[in-house]
């Protein structure tokens, strides 16, 4: 007997489009990528409240064929049915509801609550039936049936109950092989093509075949995630934030849309903010058991937003913290928006100091800081170096102040506002160690201890100065040449920020026993990259050494530095 999938393949190409159907077929056999997921409820939510039927479309073939949406009525459903008073042609007459995911999504799980019957029965020509279909793991078979109720002796009393929508007897879990693309609910006349199904037999409602789809819980997966740009606001730039501090950014998502901004302090989520509720569409209705969000639309949230969100900093302890912000789409895919160290300060009630800063906290504290390998207040470090700072905090009589937060601010040597850095906390002996990151620019570091959290004025301070040599890379090709031939230089200036007009560099050469001689001046692009060439004019043989030098300038926050030395043989 010719089955329903032969017709449904043609119908799917019209409803979903050929490209969507083929991608759904291939998705089952491909290796699943790490992706976000979300639920979509159709017709009815688990709570029983009615829901839209976004993504579903109804169609009919033949007279007295029905595809009705009664989900807004008590006990309503998506109804696919055939009347019992007209002649039915096998593999032709049917009522269908088809669900198609958005192009950026695929179905990875689905549960239906349904009931129905095929009381029109069967004879030698054809039979009535209701059931479901979906793609299978074989591109030569576009769709396959499941959950069937064939008329006659194989399903004499129908399936499920029509009096309790969420009865356990109504549950149909979509098989794994039928997931990926479109899903279909159908009441039809099946059999050899052109044969007729019985006439005049039906249920009390006059249906020869009917399926009531009371609810659907469909889990969709989206691989592509959001992107963010144009970050601004107090949270992005201010050295100290207080109260409700704002963050602005632009974000876009190719699938279900931009959902939340997630704020984390020191690795712990402290706030989630829906970026744009889109009139209530972009709001999770919950009721899931797997912790993922649930919505009533395939694309519930805006595809692009200009976000303006605020963090309630009063929920964060005063002091220096690492703040990270990410933007999350409706499926849970995330993109980084902000990652910085910032000071939080919210004053206590007037006249009431904050909590003591450490054990043995004192307004007469003494703070000492120094570089680990020298007692001088200034240190010059290689670009790839990681200088270490040690310090000690004591109260009157040399009593150690332990578990105290030390605030650190860095002021660039080229000027500009001070920027908060992640400060250390003293140990039981009142001591602390702070190792700096590689690639920092030259700066002045100011350390401060406040006897109470949130005090406006520190009671003890210390200052260190760091000079960092510029970092440079150099490549030369070829490394063996003859007279009249050229060699080509390229590389990169690593330290940032680089002046908008680029940074001037000097190319130098020498013989192995000679002095360095400047032979060319080049300028980098704004990203620090440079190129140059040199043609040999005199015959060899000889060996020459080359390097590139960065000299200090007022608008570049590094002291002088040079690249590695490379040798070139002239024949």
Backbone torsions as a table, in degrees:
resi	resn	phi	psi	omega
1	UNK	NA	133.8	176.5
2	UNK	-69.8	129.4	-174.0
3	UNK	-99.2	175.1	-172.4
4	UNK	-64.4	-27.2	-173.7
5	UNK	-64.1	-26.2	179.9
6	UNK	-65.3	-41.2	176.5
7	UNK	-72.8	-39.5	-173.1
8	UNK	-66.4	-28.3	177.8
9	UNK	-61.9	-41.8	178.4
10	UNK	-69.2	-39.4	179.7
11	UNK	-65.8	-37.8	-179.3
12	UNK	-64.1	-37.6	-179.8
13	UNK	-65.1	-31.4	177.3
14	UNK	-77.9	-41.6	-173.8
15	UNK	-76.9	-44.9	-174.4
16	UNK	-99.9	-20.9	-175.0
17	UNK	93.3	143.1	-175.6
18	UNK	-60.0	-42.1	-177.1
19	UNK	-62.8	-42.8	-179.2
20	UNK	-63.8	-43.3	-178.4
21	UNK	-62.6	-45.9	-178.5
22	UNK	-64.4	-40.2	178.4
23	UNK	-64.0	-36.5	177.9
24	UNK	-65.2	-38.7	179.9
25	UNK	-65.3	-42.2	-178.5
26	UNK	-71.7	-27.9	-175.1
27	UNK	-62.1	-32.1	-176.5
28	UNK	-66.8	-36.1	-175.3
29	UNK	-90.3	-12.0	-178.7
30	UNK	-83.3	159.7	177.7
31	UNK	-72.9	128.1	-175.8
32	UNK	-69.7	133.0	176.5
33	UNK	-90.4	157.6	175.6
34	UNK	-64.2	123.5	-173.2
35	UNK	-151.6	163.5	176.9
36	UNK	-88.4	158.8	-178.4
37	UNK	-136.4	153.3	173.5
38	UNK	-152.2	159.2	179.3
39	UNK	-96.5	149.0	168.6
40	UNK	-125.6	125.3	176.2
41	UNK	-94.8	136.6	178.9
42	UNK	-123.0	139.3	175.5
43	UNK	71.6	-46.5	-178.8
44	UNK	-153.8	138.7	174.8
45	UNK	-82.6	163.8	178.5
46	UNK	-55.8	-27.6	178.6
47	UNK	-72.0	-13.7	-176.7
48	UNK	101.2	-13.6	179.1
49	UNK	-66.5	145.9	-179.0
50	UNK	-69.0	154.0	-177.5
51	UNK	-139.1	156.5	174.7
52	UNK	-64.3	174.2	178.2
53	UNK	-123.7	48.8	-179.2
54	UNK	-61.5	133.6	-179.3
55	UNK	93.7	-11.6	179.5
56	UNK	-98.3	142.9	174.7
57	UNK	-139.0	138.7	-178.5
58	UNK	-100.9	150.8	177.3
59	UNK	-151.9	154.3	180.0
60	UNK	-137.0	152.0	171.3
61	UNK	-134.5	127.0	178.6
62	UNK	99.1	159.1	179.4
63	UNK	-70.7	153.7	-179.0
64	UNK	49.7	38.5	172.2
65	UNK	-104.3	140.0	-169.1
66	UNK	-130.2	142.3	168.4
67	UNK	-141.1	90.8	-171.6
68	UNK	-112.9	143.7	175.4
69	UNK	-107.5	104.9	176.6
70	UNK	-114.7	22.9	-174.0
71	UNK	-61.8	-25.8	-179.6
72	UNK	-78.6	-5.4	-179.1
73	UNK	-98.2	154.9	176.0
74	UNK	-56.8	128.4	-178.4
75	UNK	69.3	12.6	-175.9
76	UNK	-71.9	170.8	-175.6
77	UNK	-160.7	172.9	162.3
78	UNK	-83.6	119.1	-172.9
79	UNK	-110.9	122.8	171.2
80	UNK	-116.3	125.2	-171.4
81	UNK	-154.5	159.1	170.9
82	UNK	-123.3	131.1	175.7
83	UNK	-69.7	160.2	-173.5
84	UNK	-101.9	7.3	-172.5
85	UNK	-105.5	4.7	-179.4
86	UNK	-127.1	159.7	178.2
87	UNK	-71.6	137.5	-176.8
88	UNK	-117.0	136.6	179.4
89	UNK	-101.3	126.7	-178.3
90	UNK	-60.5	142.3	179.8
91	UNK	60.6	23.5	177.4
92	UNK	-132.2	-61.4	-173.6
93	UNK	-75.4	134.1	179.1
94	UNK	-170.7	159.9	167.3
95	UNK	-120.2	135.4	-171.4
96	UNK	-140.1	141.3	164.2
97	UNK	-115.2	126.4	-177.1
98	UNK	-117.5	133.3	175.4
99	UNK	-108.4	129.6	177.5
100	UNK	-126.6	120.7	176.5
101	UNK	-68.6	160.8	175.4
102	UNK	-64.6	156.4	-177.3
103	UNK	-57.1	-28.6	-178.1
104	UNK	-85.3	0.4	-173.9
105	UNK	-126.8	161.3	171.4
106	UNK	-139.5	154.1	-179.6
107	UNK	-82.8	123.4	179.7
108	UNK	-113.9	-10.6	175.2
109	UNK	-164.1	151.0	177.7
110	UNK	-160.7	141.5	174.1
111	UNK	-130.6	131.9	177.8
112	UNK	-111.2	149.2	167.7
113	UNK	-116.7	115.8	-172.5
114	UNK	-143.6	164.5	169.0
115	UNK	-149.8	161.8	178.9
116	UNK	174.6	177.3	176.7
117	UNK	-150.0	165.8	173.8
118	UNK	-131.2	57.0	-173.8
119	UNK	-68.0	-11.7	175.0
120	UNK	-63.7	-19.2	172.5
121	UNK	75.3	-154.7	-174.1
122	UNK	-149.2	156.4	169.6
123	UNK	-145.6	-166.1	-175.4
124	UNK	-65.0	-21.7	-177.4
125	UNK	-85.5	-49.8	-176.8
126	UNK	-164.2	177.5	-179.4
127	UNK	-142.8	153.7	172.6
128	UNK	-86.2	153.2	173.7
129	UNK	-161.0	161.0	167.1
130	UNK	-129.9	157.9	179.3
131	UNK	172.5	-163.2	-174.7
132	UNK	-130.9	162.6	177.4
133	UNK	-149.0	157.1	177.6
134	UNK	-163.4	169.8	-177.8
135	UNK	-67.8	156.4	176.2
136	UNK	-123.3	171.8	-175.2
137	UNK	-80.8	59.3	-179.5
138	UNK	-166.4	111.7	-173.4
139	UNK	-68.9	-11.9	177.2
140	UNK	-83.9	-11.0	178.0
141	UNK	-121.7	96.6	-172.0
142	UNK	-62.5	-32.1	-177.2
143	UNK	-154.3	152.4	179.6
144	UNK	-134.9	156.6	-176.0
145	UNK	-91.0	153.1	170.6
146	UNK	-154.3	160.7	177.9
147	UNK	61.9	38.4	-174.7
148	UNK	-81.3	149.6	168.7
149	UNK	-127.6	93.5	178.5
150	UNK	-78.5	139.4	179.1
151	UNK	-65.2	152.3	179.7
152	UNK	101.5	-150.0	-171.8
153	UNK	-69.2	-22.1	-176.8
154	UNK	-77.3	-22.1	178.7
155	UNK	-149.4	65.7	-170.3
156	UNK	-69.3	-27.0	-173.8
157	UNK	-113.0	11.3	-177.1
158	UNK	76.2	-172.5	-179.9
159	UNK	-130.1	142.8	177.2
160	UNK	75.3	-175.8	179.2
161	UNK	-125.7	138.9	-177.5
162	UNK	-92.9	3.0	-178.6
163	UNK	-101.3	-18.4	179.4
164	UNK	-133.3	104.5	-172.6
165	UNK	-57.6	-43.4	-174.6
166	UNK	-99.5	25.8	174.3
167	UNK	-61.1	145.8	177.4
168	UNK	-61.9	-24.5	178.5
169	UNK	-69.6	-14.8	-177.8
170	UNK	-95.2	-3.2	-173.3
171	UNK	-78.1	130.6	171.3
172	UNK	-129.0	115.7	175.0
173	UNK	-91.1	121.8	-176.8
174	UNK	-65.8	125.4	179.9
175	UNK	-61.0	152.7	-177.2
176	UNK	-57.2	-38.2	-177.9
177	UNK	-68.4	-15.0	-178.6
178	UNK	-101.2	10.3	-179.8
179	UNK	-95.1	166.3	175.2
180	UNK	124.7	-63.0	-177.2
181	UNK	-118.2	-129.9	-174.6
182	UNK	-71.9	152.0	174.9
183	UNK	-125.0	148.8	-171.6
184	UNK	-137.5	137.8	170.9
185	UNK	-114.9	130.6	-168.6
186	UNK	-147.3	143.3	167.6
187	UNK	-118.5	128.0	-169.0
188	UNK	-150.9	168.2	170.5
189	UNK	-108.0	120.9	-175.0
190	UNK	-123.0	159.9	-179.9
191	UNK	147.3	-170.2	177.4
192	UNK	-58.6	140.0	-174.8
193	UNK	-56.5	128.3	177.7
194	UNK	92.8	-15.1	177.4
195	UNK	-73.0	165.1	-176.8
196	UNK	-110.9	146.8	173.3
197	UNK	-90.0	162.2	-179.1
198	UNK	-59.4	155.6	179.1
199	UNK	-121.2	146.9	173.6
200	UNK	83.7	9.4	176.5
201	UNK	-117.1	132.6	-179.3
202	UNK	-169.1	-178.0	-179.4
203	UNK	-87.8	178.4	-178.0
204	UNK	-58.8	-20.9	178.4
205	UNK	-88.0	0.9	179.0
206	UNK	83.0	20.0	179.8
207	UNK	-102.6	129.3	172.8
208	UNK	-77.2	-29.3	174.5
209	UNK	-152.4	135.9	-178.7
210	UNK	-153.6	143.2	171.2
211	UNK	-130.5	131.2	176.6
212	UNK	-106.6	112.2	176.7
213	UNK	-96.3	98.8	-174.2
214	UNK	-76.7	-33.2	-177.0
215	UNK	-160.8	152.9	174.5
216	UNK	-140.3	133.9	174.5
217	UNK	-116.5	104.0	-173.6
218	UNK	-112.8	127.1	177.0
219	UNK	-98.2	123.0	-179.1
220	UNK	-109.0	146.4	179.3
221	UNK	-118.1	137.1	179.4
222	UNK	-128.7	122.8	-176.8
223	UNK	-84.3	-47.9	-177.8
224	UNK	-70.3	140.7	-178.0
225	UNK	-113.2	-175.7	-176.5
226	UNK	-80.3	168.8	172.0
227	UNK	-132.1	154.0	-178.8
228	UNK	-134.6	149.0	-179.4
229	UNK	-156.3	174.3	174.2
230	UNK	53.5	53.8	-177.4
231	UNK	-80.1	134.2	179.2
232	UNK	-154.0	-172.2	-179.9
233	UNK	100.0	170.8	-177.7
234	UNK	-56.7	-43.4	-177.0
235	UNK	-62.7	-24.5	-177.8
236	UNK	-87.6	-21.3	-170.8
237	UNK	-134.0	-29.3	-174.8
238	UNK	-69.4	136.5	178.7
239	UNK	-68.0	-28.9	178.5
240	UNK	-133.9	133.7	-179.2
241	UNK	-120.1	153.8	-177.5
242	UNK	-150.8	158.8	176.7
243	UNK	58.6	-143.1	176.2
244	UNK	-88.7	101.1	-174.9
245	UNK	-100.9	136.7	-169.6
246	UNK	-91.7	153.3	172.4
247	UNK	-137.1	130.4	177.9
248	UNK	-119.2	146.5	175.8
249	UNK	-167.4	161.5	171.7
250	UNK	-103.3	143.1	179.3
251	UNK	-145.5	150.3	176.5
252	UNK	-143.0	157.8	-178.1
253	UNK	-146.6	135.9	-175.7
254	UNK	-82.2	-4.5	-174.6
255	UNK	-122.9	-111.1	-171.6
256	UNK	-72.8	-10.6	173.1
257	UNK	104.4	165.9	-178.1
258	UNK	-77.1	126.1	-174.1
259	UNK	-109.7	-68.4	-170.5
260	UNK	-127.6	155.9	162.7
261	UNK	-105.4	126.6	-175.7
262	UNK	-111.7	121.9	-178.3
263	UNK	-103.9	130.3	177.8
264	UNK	-126.6	139.4	176.8
265	UNK	-117.9	120.6	179.7
266	UNK	52.4	38.8	175.7
267	UNK	87.5	-1.9	-179.5
268	UNK	-112.4	130.1	178.9
269	UNK	-67.8	127.0	-179.5
270	UNK	-115.8	-16.0	-177.7
271	UNK	-162.1	139.5	171.9
272	UNK	-123.0	130.2	-177.9
273	UNK	-128.6	122.8	174.6
274	UNK	-67.6	125.7	-173.0
275	UNK	-71.0	-45.9	-179.1
276	UNK	-151.8	111.6	-175.6
277	UNK	-73.7	-8.2	175.8
278	UNK	51.5	49.4	177.7
279	UNK	69.3	19.5	179.6
280	UNK	103.0	-15.3	178.5
281	UNK	-65.1	-41.3	-175.8
282	UNK	-88.7	63.5	-179.5
283	UNK	-145.5	119.6	-179.0
284	UNK	-65.9	131.9	178.3
285	UNK	-92.8	0.3	174.2
286	UNK	65.7	-146.3	176.6
287	UNK	69.2	17.1	176.4
288	UNK	-93.6	162.9	178.4
289	UNK	-107.9	-4.9	-178.1
290	UNK	-108.2	6.4	176.7
291	UNK	82.6	-4.3	178.5
292	UNK	-85.4	156.3	-179.6
293	UNK	-72.6	161.3	178.3
294	UNK	-132.1	138.9	-178.8
295	UNK	-132.4	176.8	-179.2
296	UNK	-110.8	5.3	-177.4
297	UNK	-139.2	151.8	179.7
298	UNK	-67.3	-36.3	175.9
299	UNK	-124.8	79.0	-171.1
300	UNK	-73.9	-25.8	-171.2
301	UNK	-115.9	159.9	-178.1
302	UNK	-60.4	141.2	178.1
303	UNK	-72.0	-26.2	176.2
304	UNK	-145.5	143.3	-177.3
305	UNK	-141.9	152.9	164.5
306	UNK	-104.7	98.3	-170.6
307	UNK	-82.0	141.6	172.9
308	UNK	-140.4	93.7	-175.0
309	UNK	-120.0	162.9	-177.2
310	UNK	-132.9	145.5	174.5
311	UNK	-102.5	130.5	175.0
312	UNK	-79.7	94.4	-174.9
313	UNK	-72.0	-12.2	178.5
314	UNK	-67.6	-14.1	178.1
315	UNK	-86.8	0.2	-177.2
316	UNK	-113.9	136.3	178.5
317	UNK	-62.3	139.3	176.3
318	UNK	-57.8	144.7	-179.2
319	UNK	133.9	-171.8	-178.7
320	UNK	-95.7	130.3	-177.4
321	UNK	-139.3	158.5	171.6
322	UNK	-89.4	120.9	-179.9
323	UNK	-106.7	125.2	172.8
324	UNK	-123.8	141.7	178.1
325	UNK	-131.2	133.6	175.0
326	UNK	-128.0	154.3	175.0
327	UNK	-107.1	135.2	-173.2
328	UNK	-121.5	135.5	175.9
329	UNK	-86.1	177.6	-174.5
330	UNK	-62.6	-22.6	179.7
331	UNK	-89.1	-5.2	179.9
332	UNK	95.0	2.5	173.3
333	UNK	-72.4	141.1	-173.2
334	UNK	-124.7	154.2	173.2
335	UNK	-136.2	140.7	-179.7
336	UNK	-70.6	136.7	175.7
337	UNK	-110.8	-42.0	-172.6
338	UNK	-151.2	141.1	174.0
339	UNK	-150.4	104.7	-177.8
340	UNK	-154.6	162.8	173.8
341	UNK	-96.4	131.7	-175.2
342	UNK	-146.8	150.1	177.6
343	UNK	-90.3	134.3	175.8
344	UNK	-107.9	132.6	177.5
345	UNK	-146.4	119.1	171.9
346	UNK	-127.6	116.9	-173.1
347	UNK	-64.8	146.8	173.9
348	UNK	-69.6	175.8	177.2
349	UNK	-57.2	147.9	-176.9
350	UNK	-52.2	130.5	177.0
351	UNK	82.0	-3.8	-178.2
352	UNK	-114.4	117.0	179.4
353	UNK	-71.9	158.4	175.2
354	UNK	-72.6	-178.7	-179.8
355	UNK	-65.9	153.9	178.4
356	UNK	-59.6	141.5	-179.1
357	UNK	-93.4	84.2	177.0
358	UNK	104.8	166.8	176.2
359	UNK	-80.7	129.3	-172.9
360	UNK	71.3	28.5	178.2
361	UNK	-53.4	141.7	-175.7
362	UNK	-150.5	143.7	174.5
363	UNK	-77.8	-9.1	176.6
364	UNK	-106.3	32.4	-176.6
365	UNK	-70.3	155.4	174.8
366	UNK	-121.9	127.5	-179.0
367	UNK	-116.5	124.8	175.9
368	UNK	-121.5	137.7	178.1
369	UNK	-135.3	146.6	176.8
370	UNK	-157.7	160.3	172.0
371	UNK	-71.9	148.2	-173.1
372	UNK	-64.6	-36.0	-173.6
373	UNK	-103.7	3.6	177.0
374	UNK	-154.5	150.4	176.9
375	UNK	-92.8	-0.5	176.9
376	UNK	-71.8	148.1	-178.9
377	UNK	-73.1	-11.3	-178.1
378	UNK	-117.4	147.3	179.6
379	UNK	-142.0	137.9	172.5
380	UNK	-106.4	127.0	-174.6
381	UNK	-122.5	149.0	171.0
382	UNK	-66.4	156.8	-177.8
383	UNK	-58.6	-38.2	-178.3
384	UNK	-89.1	4.6	-178.9
385	UNK	-76.0	161.0	176.7
386	UNK	-129.7	80.1	-177.5
387	UNK	-60.4	149.2	-179.5
388	UNK	-116.6	136.7	179.0
389	UNK	-114.0	137.0	174.2
390	UNK	-119.5	153.7	-179.2
391	UNK	-154.9	170.8	-179.9
392	UNK	-148.2	139.9	-179.9
393	UNK	-125.5	122.8	-179.0
394	UNK	-134.5	157.5	174.9
395	UNK	-101.7	-168.3	178.5
396	UNK	-54.9	137.3	180.0
397	UNK	76.4	11.3	179.0
398	UNK	77.8	14.4	179.5
399	UNK	-68.7	126.1	-178.6
400	UNK	-66.7	141.7	174.0
401	UNK	-104.2	108.8	-175.3
402	UNK	-100.1	163.1	177.1
403	UNK	55.3	33.7	-179.9
404	UNK	-101.7	141.2	177.3
405	UNK	-86.5	127.1	176.2
406	UNK	-103.6	124.1	177.7
407	UNK	-86.3	141.9	179.9
408	UNK	-131.0	131.0	173.7
409	UNK	-127.7	141.7	-178.7
410	UNK	-115.3	131.0	176.5
411	UNK	-113.5	119.0	-179.3
412	UNK	-60.7	148.1	179.3
413	UNK	-67.8	-20.6	178.9
414	UNK	-85.4	3.7	-178.6
415	UNK	94.1	-179.1	-177.7
416	UNK	106.9	171.4	-175.5
417	UNK	-70.4	152.8	174.3
418	UNK	-69.2	144.4	-179.3
419	UNK	-120.0	132.3	179.5
420	UNK	-70.0	140.8	173.6
421	UNK	-117.2	160.2	176.9
422	UNK	-66.0	115.2	-177.3
423	UNK	-89.3	157.3	-179.6
424	UNK	-82.3	171.8	174.4
425	UNK	-125.1	137.0	-176.3
426	UNK	-70.6	150.1	177.5
427	UNK	-89.8	-166.9	-175.7
428	UNK	-65.4	-22.8	178.9
429	UNK	-94.1	6.3	-179.4
430	UNK	79.4	9.7	-177.9
431	UNK	-101.3	161.5	176.1
432	UNK	-151.3	158.1	176.3
433	UNK	-131.1	137.6	-179.9
434	UNK	-134.1	117.8	178.7
435	UNK	-104.0	126.4	-176.5
436	UNK	-80.8	156.9	179.0
437	UNK	-77.5	157.5	175.1
438	UNK	-70.1	150.4	172.1
439	UNK	80.2	8.0	176.0
440	UNK	-64.9	152.0	176.0
441	UNK	-83.9	168.3	176.4
442	UNK	-63.1	140.6	-173.4
443	UNK	-163.7	163.2	170.6
444	UNK	-104.5	127.2	-177.5
445	UNK	-105.3	124.0	179.2
446	UNK	-114.7	123.4	-179.2
447	UNK	-103.5	140.1	-176.8
448	UNK	-142.0	140.2	173.6
449	UNK	-118.8	129.8	176.5
450	UNK	-111.8	130.4	-174.4
451	UNK	-68.2	-22.7	175.1
452	UNK	-129.7	141.3	177.1
453	UNK	-59.4	127.4	178.6
454	UNK	92.0	-3.2	176.9
455	UNK	-59.4	138.8	-179.0
456	UNK	-71.9	-31.0	-173.7
457	UNK	-119.2	128.0	176.8
458	UNK	-72.7	155.1	178.7
459	UNK	-100.4	-12.9	178.4
460	UNK	-149.9	138.5	-177.7
461	UNK	-137.9	165.1	175.0
462	UNK	-154.5	152.2	-175.3
463	UNK	-134.8	135.9	173.1
464	UNK	-131.4	153.2	178.8
465	UNK	-120.5	135.7	-178.7
466	UNK	-121.8	124.3	172.9
467	UNK	-109.9	128.4	-176.9
468	UNK	-116.2	129.6	177.3
469	UNK	-71.6	143.1	177.8
470	UNK	-63.8	142.7	177.2
471	UNK	-101.3	133.2	-177.4
472	UNK	-136.5	144.4	169.9
473	UNK	-112.0	154.0	-178.6
474	UNK	-145.2	131.5	171.5
475	UNK	-128.0	142.5	179.1
476	UNK	-132.1	136.3	175.6
477	UNK	-151.1	139.1	-7.9
478	UNK	-77.8	174.7	-177.6
479	UNK	-103.4	-3.4	174.4
480	UNK	-132.2	126.1	-174.5
481	UNK	-141.3	170.7	173.3
482	UNK	-122.2	174.5	-178.9
483	UNK	-60.9	138.0	-177.7
484	UNK	86.6	-8.2	179.0
485	UNK	-95.4	160.4	-176.3
486	UNK	-115.7	151.9	169.0
487	UNK	-114.2	155.2	-174.0
488	UNK	-124.5	134.8	-177.9
489	UNK	-109.2	142.5	168.6
490	UNK	-154.3	157.0	-178.7
491	UNK	175.9	-164.0	-175.3
492	UNK	-148.7	140.6	170.3
493	UNK	-88.2	121.5	-167.6
494	UNK	-88.0	-30.0	-174.1
495	UNK	-74.0	144.5	179.7
496	UNK	-130.4	152.7	6.2
497	UNK	-82.1	145.1	176.7
498	UNK	-95.9	137.8	178.9
499	UNK	-53.1	148.1	-176.7
500	UNK	-58.7	-32.7	179.6
501	UNK	-87.3	6.3	-177.8
502	UNK	89.7	174.7	-178.5
503	UNK	-121.1	136.2	179.8
504	UNK	-76.4	133.6	177.6
505	UNK	-125.6	158.7	-178.5
506	UNK	-121.5	127.8	173.0
507	UNK	-92.2	131.6	-178.1
508	UNK	-126.9	152.9	179.1
509	UNK	-140.8	158.7	175.7
510	UNK	-161.7	159.0	166.5
511	UNK	-80.1	161.7	-174.4
512	UNK	-54.3	-29.6	-178.5
513	UNK	-107.7	3.2	-175.9
514	UNK	-96.0	-176.7	178.4
515	UNK	-93.9	157.0	178.1
516	UNK	-69.8	135.0	-179.5
517	UNK	-125.4	128.9	176.9
518	UNK	-74.2	127.8	178.6
519	UNK	-123.9	-10.5	178.1
520	UNK	-161.2	144.4	174.3
521	UNK	-114.1	130.4	179.5
522	UNK	-126.3	164.7	177.3
523	UNK	-127.9	136.9	179.1
524	UNK	-76.2	166.1	167.9
525	UNK	-83.8	176.5	-177.0
526	UNK	-61.5	-15.4	178.5
527	UNK	-97.0	4.7	174.6
528	UNK	91.8	0.1	-177.0
529	UNK	-86.8	147.6	179.5
530	UNK	-142.1	158.5	175.7
531	UNK	-143.2	151.4	176.9
532	UNK	-162.8	171.4	177.6
533	UNK	-146.7	162.9	177.2
534	UNK	-149.3	133.5	179.6
535	UNK	-107.0	130.7	-179.8
536	UNK	-77.9	129.3	-173.7
537	UNK	-105.8	-19.4	-175.3
538	UNK	-120.1	145.4	-176.4
539	UNK	-70.5	153.6	177.4
540	UNK	-89.4	-154.2	2.6
541	UNK	-80.8	148.9	178.2
542	UNK	-163.5	159.7	175.1
543	UNK	-120.6	132.2	179.2
544	UNK	-125.3	149.1	176.5
545	UNK	-112.2	143.3	-177.9
546	UNK	-130.0	151.6	172.2
547	UNK	-154.3	164.2	174.4
548	UNK	-117.8	137.9	-173.1
549	UNK	-120.9	137.6	173.0
550	UNK	-109.1	120.2	179.2
551	UNK	-95.9	148.7	-177.2
552	UNK	-65.3	142.4	174.5
553	UNK	-139.6	156.3	-172.2
554	UNK	-67.0	-25.1	-177.1
555	UNK	-100.2	12.5	179.8
556	UNK	-127.5	117.2	-167.8
557	UNK	-82.5	48.9	175.8
558	UNK	-142.4	151.7	172.7
559	UNK	-85.5	175.7	-175.5
560	UNK	-59.0	151.6	177.8
561	UNK	-156.6	167.2	-179.4
562	UNK	-141.9	159.2	179.6
563	UNK	-81.9	179.2	169.5
564	UNK	-65.2	160.9	179.9
565	UNK	-96.8	129.0	179.0
566	UNK	-118.8	141.9	-177.9
567	UNK	-103.0	146.1	176.1
568	UNK	-128.9	132.1	178.0
569	UNK	-95.3	128.3	173.3
570	UNK	-106.1	126.0	-177.9
571	UNK	-73.7	NA	NA
